[in-house]
Amino acid sequence: MSEICYRMNREKMIKVLEAFDQELHQPLKIAITGASALIINGAITRSSRDIDLLGSSEDLKKDPYPGIIMKIAEKYELNEEWINERAKITLDYLPGYKPDLILLKGNFKHLEPYMISKADSIITKFAIYGNIRSWDLLDIENTKFDDDDLKLFRKKLDELYKTNKEAALRIEIQFKSIKPDFIKTEDGFKFSRASEVAQYALKRYGVILSIDQQNNLDSDVKNLNSTYEKAIIKVDLFALNRILKNKKKEVSNELEL
């Protein structure tokens, strides 16, 4: 079996899902996640070995689904687990999390395939922060996000922050590290002076940047030794570390830029 046949691009994924639908005799809803969702909605152009599911309305390990899945695998020269729910483990790290689902339109009679939004792709890819893979980083780096995507991402992070501050900050910091161009002020502009960074730190976390720290930051940026985006990430990292230390009763209020 060749590697080219073994993998699926967007067109092949849709074709395979339509073939899967033709074998069904009862309704089945699936929520597509991971790279599969980004590939199908056209956000990235690479291919994948499988279609990752965050969940389904039926147990795919029970009849008649294993036989149907194997039949499709043989017909299209795919991995026998070309569709699977291994990604469901993500929800263990995000209790109660509900992604936005977008219906994939196609020639479907019984199958209702949904994709998670691009904003949810960021959150679910980075939720298991101890196991972020190189291709997860590349997928997000290569994805184009418009203003609506980022507004939804911010909204979801704010909601997650209420119940799991650590996870929300880890995800946010990871995204900002990959996409520093999206670090903006509340007015939607790039940070252009240390006083704006200080305002961000104070308003969001109650962290105070001294005048000396602000002057040093402006000087470092002017001399190309740092950027305001890096400073924002350091502020976020400080807030995350404070959360972690607070769990151990070791809180520090000193911030070094």
C-alpha positions in Angstrom: 0.0 0.0 0.0 1.6 3.3 -1.0 1.9 6.2 1.3 0.0 8.4 -1.1 -3.0 6.1 -1.1 -2.7 5.6 2.6 -3.3 9.3 3.4 -6.3 11.5 2.7 -6.5 15.1 1.5 -9.6 17.2 1.7 -11.3 15.7 -1.4 -10.6 12.1 -0.3 -11.9 12.7 3.2 -15.2 14.0 1.9 -15.4 11.1 -0.6 -14.7 8.6 2.1 -17.3 10.1 4.4 -19.9 10.0 1.6 -19.0 6.3 1.0 -19.4 5.7 4.7 -22.8 7.3 4.6 -23.9 5.0 1.8 -23.3 2.0 4.0 -25.4 3.4 6.9 -29.0 2.5 7.6 -29.6 4.8 10.6 -28.7 8.3 11.5 -25.2 9.0 12.8 -23.8 12.3 14.0 -20.0 12.8 14.3 -17.9 15.7 15.5 -14.6 15.9 13.5 -11.7 17.5 15.3 -7.9 17.8 15.0 -6.1 18.3 11.7 -9.1 16.5 10.0 -11.4 19.5 10.8 -8.8 22.0 9.6 -8.2 20.0 6.4 -11.9 19.6 5.6 -12.8 23.3 6.2 -9.8 24.3 4.0 -7.8 25.9 6.7 -4.7 23.8 6.0 -3.8 21.8 2.9 -1.9 18.8 4.1 -3.2 15.2 4.2 -3.8 12.9 7.1 -3.9 9.2 7.9 -7.2 9.4 9.7 -10.3 11.4 10.6 -10.3 12.3 14.3 -13.6 12.4 16.1 -14.3 14.3 19.3 -17.4 12.2 19.7 -20.3 10.5 17.9 -24.0 9.8 18.5 -23.4 6.0 18.4 -20.6 3.7 19.7 -18.5 3.1 16.6 -17.0 0.0 18.2 -20.3 -1.8 18.2 -22.0 -3.4 15.2 -22.5 -2.6 12.4 -19.8 0.1 12.5 -16.6 -1.9 12.7 -17.5 -3.9 9.6 -18.5 -0.8 7.7 -15.3 1.0 8.7 -13.2 -2.0 7.6 -15.0 -2.2 4.3 -14.3 1.5 3.5 -10.6 1.0 4.6 -10.2 -1.9 2.1 -12.0 -0.1 -0.7 -10.0 3.2 -0.4 -6.7 1.7 0.8 -6.8 3.3 4.2 -5.7 2.5 7.7 -8.2 0.2 9.4 -8.7 3.0 12.0 -9.2 5.7 9.3 -11.9 7.1 11.5 -11.6 6.9 15.3 -12.4 8.5 18.6 -9.0 8.6 20.2 -9.3 12.4 20.4 -12.1 12.1 23.0 -9.4 12.1 25.6 -9.1 15.8 25.0 -12.4 16.3 26.8 -10.8 14.8 30.0 -8.7 17.9 30.1 -11.6 20.2 29.4 -14.5 19.0 31.6 -17.8 20.5 30.4 -16.3 22.0 27.3 -18.6 22.4 24.3 -17.1 23.2 20.9 -18.9 25.1 18.2 -19.9 22.6 15.4 -20.2 23.4 11.7 -22.2 21.0 9.5 -20.3 19.7 6.5 -22.5 19.8 3.5 -22.4 17.0 1.0 -24.1 13.9 -0.4 -25.2 12.6 3.0 -28.4 10.7 3.8 -27.8 9.2 7.2 -24.5 10.7 8.3 -24.4 14.2 9.9 -20.7 15.2 9.9 -19.8 18.3 11.9 -16.5 20.0 12.2 -15.3 22.0 15.2 -14.6 25.6 14.6 -11.0 27.0 14.0 -11.2 28.6 17.4 -12.0 25.2 19.0 -9.1 23.7 17.0 -6.7 25.9 18.9 -8.1 25.0 22.2 -8.4 21.2 21.6 -4.9 20.9 20.0 -3.3 22.7 23.0 -5.5 21.3 25.8 -3.1 18.4 26.5 -0.2 20.7 27.1 2.2 18.0 28.1 1.8 16.3 24.7 1.7 19.0 22.1 3.3 17.5 18.9 5.3 19.4 16.3 2.6 18.9 13.7 0.0 20.4 16.1 2.1 23.6 16.2 2.6 23.6 12.5 -1.2 23.1 11.9 -2.0 26.2 14.0 0.9 28.2 12.5 -0.3 27.5 9.0 -4.0 28.2 9.7 -5.3 31.6 8.7 -7.6 33.1 11.4 -9.9 36.0 10.6 -11.3 38.5 13.1 -14.4 36.3 13.8 -12.2 33.3 14.5 -10.2 35.3 17.0 -13.2 36.8 18.7 -14.7 33.4 19.2 -11.3 32.1 20.5 -11.1 35.0 23.0 -14.7 34.3 24.1 -14.0 30.6 24.6 -10.8 31.4 26.5 -12.6 33.8 28.8 -15.2 31.1 29.5 -12.5 28.5 30.1 -10.6 30.9 32.4 -13.6 31.0 34.8 -13.3 27.2 35.5 -9.7 26.4 34.6 -7.3 29.3 34.7 -4.3 27.1 34.3 -5.5 25.5 31.1 -6.8 28.7 29.6 -3.5 30.5 30.2 -1.4 27.6 28.8 -3.5 27.5 25.7 -3.3 31.3 25.3 0.4 31.5 25.8 1.0 28.7 23.3 -1.1 30.4 20.7 0.6 33.8 21.2 4.0 32.2 20.9 3.1 30.8 17.5 1.1 33.8 16.3 2.7 36.9 17.9 1.1 39.2 15.3 -2.2 38.6 16.9 -1.1 40.1 20.2 -3.1 43.3 20.2 -4.4 46.0 22.7 -8.0 46.2 23.6 -8.4 48.7 20.8 -7.0 46.2 18.2 -3.6 47.8 17.7 -0.1 46.4 18.2 1.6 47.2 21.5 3.9 50.2 20.8 5.2 51.2 24.3 5.9 49.7 27.6 3.2 51.7 29.3 0.6 49.8 27.3 2.2 46.5 28.5 2.1 47.8 32.1 -1.6 48.7 31.6 -2.3 45.2 30.3 -0.5 43.6 33.3 -2.3 45.7 35.8 -5.8 45.5 34.4 -5.7 41.8 33.6 -3.7 40.3 36.5 -3.2 43.1 39.0 0.6 43.0 38.3 2.6 46.2 38.6 5.5 47.0 36.3 7.8 49.6 37.8 8.9 52.7 35.9 12.4 51.3 35.7 11.0 48.1 34.2 9.0 50.0 31.7 12.0 52.2 30.7 14.2 49.1 30.4 11.6 47.4 28.2 11.3 50.5 25.9 15.1 50.6 25.6 15.3 46.9 24.8 12.7 47.2 22.1 14.4 50.2 20.7 17.7 48.3 20.6 16.0 45.3 19.0 16.8 43.1 22.0 13.1 42.4 22.7 9.6 43.1 21.5 6.4 44.2 23.2 4.8 40.9 22.1 7.5 39.0 24.0 6.9 41.1 27.1 3.1 40.4 26.9 3.9 36.7 26.8 6.2 37.1 29.8 3.4 38.8 31.7 1.1 35.9 30.9 3.8 33.4 31.9 4.2 35.2 35.2 0.4 35.0 35.8 0.5 31.3 35.0 3.5 30.7 37.3 1.6 32.5 40.0 -1.3 30.2 39.6 1.0 27.2 39.8 2.8 28.6 42.9 -0.5 29.4 44.5 -1.4 25.7 44.4 1.8 25.1 46.4 1.2 28.2 48.6 4.4 29.8 47.1 3.1 33.0 45.6 5.5 35.6 44.3 4.6 39.1 43.1 7.9 39.9 41.4 7.9 40.1 37.7 11.1 40.2 35.6 11.0 41.3 32.0 
